Amino acid sequence: MCYKINVTISEPYNIYDVFVDAHTGEIVNRISRIAHADVTGTANTMYSGINTIKMDSYNGSYRLRETGRPIQTFNMNYGKNYAAATDFTNLTTTWPANNPTLK
């Protein structure tokens, strides 16, 4: 018999289901609840040329976030409200510089 405990860690961010033996207190299993979906791509930057970057595969496109590290790049949409910021997304893993079609 095991107890199932949900554990959230802030740094590095992760969420686990931890199974603890009810009699001995020994950890029997630990399962990550976050599916890491980082992929490697390229970005044509304005200042450093073409560089290799990591990004998150999300809803059929890619966004400038890394699931393995707490790196996230958001579009402030010319505003000052962080809560209104949106993801930069792209249909491919190649990010061109100054592409107006990026959301």
C-alpha positions as CSV (number, residue, x, y, z in Angstrom):
1,M,0.0,0.0,0.0
2,C,1.3,3.5,-0.9
3,Y,0.5,7.1,-0.3
4,K,0.4,9.3,-3.4
5,I,1.7,12.8,-2.8
6,N,1.8,15.6,-5.3
7,V,5.0,17.7,-5.0
8,T,5.6,21.0,-6.8
9,I,9.1,22.4,-7.0
10,S,9.7,26.0,-7.9
11,E,13.4,25.9,-9.0
12,P,14.0,24.1,-11.2
13,Y,10.3,24.0,-11.9
14,N,8.7,20.6,-11.9
15,I,5.6,18.7,-10.6
16,Y,5.9,15.1,-9.3
17,D,3.6,12.4,-8.1
18,V,5.6,10.7,-5.4
19,F,4.6,7.3,-4.1
20,V,5.5,6.5,-0.5
21,D,5.3,3.0,1.0
22,A,2.6,3.3,3.8
23,H,4.5,1.0,6.1
24,T,8.1,1.9,5.7
25,G,8.0,5.5,4.5
26,E,10.3,4.6,1.7
27,I,9.8,6.4,-1.7
28,V,8.7,3.7,-4.1
29,N,8.4,5.8,-7.3
30,R,8.5,9.4,-8.5
31,I,6.8,10.4,-11.8
32,S,7.2,13.8,-13.4
33,R,3.8,15.4,-14.4
34,I,5.4,17.8,-16.8
35,A,6.0,16.5,-20.4
36,H,9.2,18.2,-21.5
37,A,8.8,19.0,-25.2
38,D,11.8,21.2,-25.9
39,V,13.1,21.1,-29.5
40,T,16.1,22.6,-31.1
41,G,15.8,25.3,-33.8
42,T,17.5,28.4,-35.2
43,A,16.9,32.1,-34.8
44,N,18.2,34.8,-37.0
45,T,18.8,37.5,-34.4
46,M,19.2,41.2,-35.1
47,Y,22.5,41.5,-33.3
48,S,24.2,38.1,-33.2
49,G,23.3,36.5,-36.5
50,I,22.0,32.9,-36.7
51,N,22.1,31.0,-33.4
52,T,20.8,27.7,-32.2
53,I,18.0,28.0,-29.7
54,K,15.6,25.7,-27.7
55,M,11.9,26.2,-27.8
56,D,8.7,24.5,-26.7
57,S,6.5,22.5,-29.0
58,Y,3.0,23.6,-28.2
59,N,-0.4,23.2,-29.9
60,G,1.0,22.4,-33.3
61,S,3.4,25.3,-33.3
62,Y,6.5,26.4,-31.4
63,R,6.8,29.1,-28.7
64,L,9.8,30.8,-27.2
65,R,9.8,28.9,-23.9
66,E,12.0,26.2,-22.5
67,T,10.4,23.5,-20.4
68,G,13.7,22.2,-19.0
69,R,14.8,25.7,-17.7
70,P,12.7,28.6,-16.6
71,I,13.3,30.7,-19.8
72,Q,10.2,32.3,-21.4
73,T,10.1,35.2,-23.9
74,F,6.8,37.1,-24.2
75,N,5.4,39.8,-26.4
76,M,4.3,42.8,-24.4
77,N,2.4,44.1,-27.5
78,Y,3.6,47.6,-26.8
79,G,1.9,47.6,-23.4
80,K,2.9,47.8,-19.8
81,N,0.7,45.1,-18.3
82,Y,2.6,41.8,-17.9
83,A,-0.6,39.9,-17.4
84,A,-1.6,40.8,-21.0
85,A,1.7,39.6,-22.5
86,T,1.4,36.8,-25.2
87,D,3.7,34.1,-26.5
88,F,5.8,34.5,-29.6
89,T,4.8,31.6,-31.8
90,N,6.0,30.2,-35.1
91,L,4.9,27.3,-37.3
92,T,8.5,26.1,-37.8
93,T,11.6,25.8,-35.7
94,T,13.3,28.5,-37.8
95,W,12.8,32.0,-36.4
96,P,13.6,34.8,-38.9
97,A,14.6,38.3,-37.7
98,N,11.9,41.0,-37.9
99,N,9.2,38.7,-39.4
100,P,5.9,40.5,-39.1
101,T,4.0,37.3,-39.5
102,L,5.2,36.0,-36.1
103,K,2.5,36.2,-33.5
